[in-house]
Amino acid sequence: MYPFYLGIDLHLKRTYMVLMDAKGEVIDKGRISNQKIKEYLEEKVPRDTYAVLEATRNWPFMYDLLNEHVEQVDLVHAKGVRAIANAAVKTDQIDASTLAHLARMNYIPKAYAASKEMRDLRQLLRHREWMVNQRTRAKNRIHAVLAGYNLVSPVTDLFGVAGRAYLAEVMKKELRPSARQVVEDHLAMLDHLGERIRSLEKGISLNEKQNHIVNILKSMPGVGKLNALTILAEIGCITRFHSPKSLCSWAGLTPRVHNSDAVVQHGHITKEGSCYLRTAMVRAATVACRISPRWYMTHEHLALRCGRRAARVAVARRLLTVIYYMWKRDQPYQENYGQ
């Protein structure tokens, strides 16, 4: 129990706050500009306060600021607060009051708040993922331009040395000026993105503990350095999951289940949680099914029942289960490890 509870309805420019005591009596409430929140916390909010806010897109600045001024801060899972999501009357004041009351009664569905260092790593890796996607789109645009002239690359890699020589030749002889401009701009974009991606990868630094975890993760088939970094950044701390099933569920790799009496129906995977972790695990499964006899046999067995695409996702979930135990037990991957 805390003497005071602070419910926060956070927005991009302004925030509504409701401060109440342990009995639920409102002490102070009001809408505040985000630029004046620090002054408000110093003047109105006691140190021994339990503050809660929803995990909106701009939660980090508020979370860090509250940590400096109050005793306890927790993020709230927005979809888990049904008292707010299903309310017939929904205002900023009601939302903030509801959060404060739920905190007072210890009914808060908490969300994970990563440390500043882990958030920095996440931001870098997600930015790299965005740049890689933009690079892929630029390559696809060039292929589309060539297809419009019925041109097919004679080399496997159109953007390697031989491929660039082929592009230079067809740009001079085959393409009209407009198409040539499009290809030139996209090639320049590819060069710039490639340079920025390499620079970002070199600039990533880890502490000793994080390096140790990455080395353990890299021992698994299909998990390279970048995949291991993504898994580390997205999961953050493995101890927050009480079982591998909860980790897979958080990653959105478990199927939806509808159970009514004796009828049980399984649907597609939920796709909840981090899409970056889910993508990293599917990539790892794709490679592991090619290079590891164990995962190849698992994939082929599952493919007979549910198809190759679904089998790859199922292998990704099994790989994440193994990663849970590797990380928790501080052990590298073993190909013939028992069930």
N, C-alpha and C positions, 0 to 999 in steps of 0.2 A: 504493500500500500504506500502511496505517496500522498503528501498533503495537498498537492495541486496537480491539475491535469490541463493540458493545453491541446485543443483540437485545431488543426490547421487545414483550411481549404485553399490550397496553393494554386495560383494562376500565373500567367506569364508576366503581368505588370502589377497586379494588386492581389492581396491575400486577405482572407477573412479569418480572424482568430477568435476563439472562445476559450477563456480561462475560467475554470471552476475548481471548487474545493472538493474534498473527499466525499462530501454529502451530496454533491451535484448542484450546489448553489453557484450561480454564475457570478463571478467577481468582476470580470471585464470582458468586453467583446467589441469588435469593430473591424472595419476594413482599412487596411494599411497598404501604402505603396511599398513595393519590394525594395525600394531604395532606403526606406526608413525603418525596416524591420529590426536592424541592429539596435537602434536607439530605443525602440519599443521593448525589446527583450531586456535591455539594461534597466529601463525605468519601471516597467510594469510586471515582469515575470520573475518570480522568486527562483532561487537556485535549485531548490528541492522540488522540481516540477517534472512530470512525465509528459513529454510532448509526442504527438503522433501526427503523421501526415501521409497522404496517399503517394504512391510511387508514380508520379507524373514525370514528364520528360525533363523538367527543370528541378527535380528534387535534390541533386547533389549540393547545390549552393546552400539551400535551406538546411539540409541535414548537417553539413559541416558547421554552419553558423549556430545551429541549436546545440550542437555538441560542446560548443565553447561556453554556453550560457545556462544550460539546464543539466540536471543529473542524468536523465535517461531519455533517449530518442529512439523511436521505432518507425520503420516504414510500414505502411498498410497495403496489402494486396487489394488493388482497386476492384477487381472482379469478385473478391471474396467478401466484400462488405455489402451484403444483400440488403441491409437496412437502408443503405443509401441508393443502391442500384435499382431497387424495386419500389422506392418511395413514390407515393402519388403526388406529393408536393415536394419539390426539390429546389432549395435555394442554398446559397453559399452559407448563410447562417445556420440553417438546419443541418447541412453536411458537416460543418465544423463542430456543432454541438453534438451530433451523433458520434463523431469520432472521439470526442472527449468523454462521453458517457460510456462508450464501448471500452475505452482504455481504463476508465474507473472500475468497470466490472470485469476487467481482464478477458474480454471477448474479441480482442484484436487479432485478425488473421495477418500475421506478420509476413513481410517480404524481406528478402536478403538484401542488405546494404553492403556492397563491396567497399574495401578500403580505398583510399585515394590512389595508392600505388597500383592496385588491381584495376581501378577504373581507368587509369592512364594507359595501362597495357591493353585493356579492352578497346579503348578509343583508337589507339594506333593500329591494332589488328583489324578492327572494323573498317577503318579508313583504308587500309591496304586492300581489304576485300572489295571495297567500293571501287578503288582504282583498277583492280584486276577485272572487275565486271565491265568497267568503262573501256578498258583495253580490248576485251572480248567483243564488245559491241562495235568498236571501231574496225576490228578485223572483219566482222560479219558485213559491215557496210562496204568494205572494199570487195569482198567476195560477191556481194550483190551487184555492184557496179560492173564487175567483169562478166557476171552472168547475163547482164543486159546486152552485152556485146557477143554473147555466145563464146566466151573465152574460158578455158579450163586450164588451171595451172599444171604444167608438166612435172612439177616437183611436189613432194609431200608437204614441205613447210614453205608456204608462200612468203613468209616474212623472215626467212633465213637469208644467207648470202646469195644462193642461187635463185631463190624466189624474188629477192629484191632486184636482181639483174633482169629477171623476166618481166617484172613490173615496169622497170625503166624502159625496156624495149617496147612493150605494148602501149605505154603511155605516149611514146613518140609516134608510133605507126598506126595504132588501132583506135585509140580513144579520142573523142571529140573534146574541145577545150573545157566544157563544163564538167565532164566526167573526169578529165585530167586534174582539174582543180579539187574535186572531191577526194580523189585518191591521194593527192599531195598533202592536203590538209589532214587527212586521217593518218597518213604515214608520219607526219610531224607530231601528231597527237600520240601515236604509239611510241615514238622515240622519247618524248617528254615523260609519258606515264611510266615507261620502263625505267628511266633514270630515277624518277621519284620513288618508285617501288623499291629499287635496289638501295637507295639512300635510306629509306625508312627501315628496311630490314637490317641494315648495318647499325642503325641507331638504337635498336632495342637492347636494353640492358636489364639483367636480372640479378637478384641477390642470390646468395649461396643456396638457400632453401629452395627457391624457385628453380634454380639450375638443376638441383637434385631431382625434383619432381619431373622436370622436362626430360631428363636422361632416363628415368624410369618409364615414362610414357613412350619414348622413342624406341624402346626395346620391343614394342608390339608391332607386328606386321601391319604395314599400311599407314603407320603414324610417323611422319617425318618431323623435322624441327618446327615448321610453321603450324602443322596440325597440332602438335603437342602444345605449342604456345597458345593456340586458340582454345584447346580443351582446358588448359590451366586458367586462362583469363576468364572464360565463361563460367566454369564451375567455382573457381575462387577458393573455396574451402570444402574439402570432402566430408568433414565431420558434421556439416549441417544436414547431411542425409543419413537417416537411420538404417537404410537398406539400399541395395542396388535397384530394387523396384521403384523406390521413391525417386532415385536419380533419373532413371529412364522415363518415369512419368513426368518429371520436371522438364526433361529434354523434349517431351512431346513425341517419343518413339513408341509409346504403348497404344494399343487400339482402344477405340471407344467401345464400351460394353453397355448393352441394354438388357437387363434381366427382369423378367416378369413371370412369376410362378416358375414353371418348369422350362420356359423358353428363354434361351440365352442367345443373344445376337451380338456378334463382334463386327465393328465397322472399321473404317480407315483409322490411321494413327491420329492422335489429337492435334498434333502440331502446336501444342502449347509451349511456353518457355522460350528458350533461346534458339532462334533459327540458325545462328552461327555455329552453335555446338552440334545441332542436328545435321547441318551440311558437312561439318568436319567429320562426323562419324560415318556418314554415307560415303564420303570420299575414302576414308580409311577402309571401309568394308569393300569397296570396289577394288582396291589394290590388294587387300588381304586375301580376297577370293582368288586372285591370280597367283600369288607367290607363296601362300601357305597351304599345305596339303589338308590340314585340319579344317580351315575355313572354306576351302574349295569343296570338300565333301559335305560340309554343313550347308553351303549354298545350293549345291546340286540336289541334295535331299529335300530342302525346302522348296526349291523351284518346281519340283514335280507336283507339289500340292497347291502352291499359291502363285506360281509364275515367277519369272526371274527378277522383275522389278521389285515386287513385294519381298522376295527372298533376300535381296540386297539390303532392304530396310531392316528385315528381321536379323540379319547378320550384324548390322550396325548396332542394334539394341543389345545383342549378345556381346559384342566387343565392348560396349559401354559398361556392361555388367562386369566383365573381366577387369576393365580399367578401375572400377570402384574398388575391387579387392587388391589390385596392384598398388593403388595409391594408399589405401587404408593400411595395408600390411607392410608397405614400404618394400615391395618385392618386384624385381623385373619380370617381364613376361616369360612364361614357360610353355612351349608348344604342346607338351604332353601333360600339362597340369590336370589333375583330376577334377571331376565335377564339383 
